């Protein structure tokens, strides 16, 4: 039910609510990389330094859970790193 609700929220562009649903899914089943990846993508979409840093961690956990075989998660780590670099450039 949480996954279905999260997908509905994403389709309605209600990303904060979708993030909550994915958090619940990760708490219920922390070894499923799909939930970590989806949560990271929602956080990346929300943007902001804190969300990007958290998204990078969840992309990295997806990479770890899949043994480095998830190309989407590897690319997500790169995207987050680039976005964080842009945000902190003037600091």
Secondary structure, DSSP 8 states (H G I E B T S, - for coil): -HHHHHHHHHHTT-HHHHHHHHHHHHHH-TT-HHHHHHHHHHHHHH-SHHHHHHHHHHHHHHHHHTTT--HHHHHHHHHHHHHHHHHTTT-
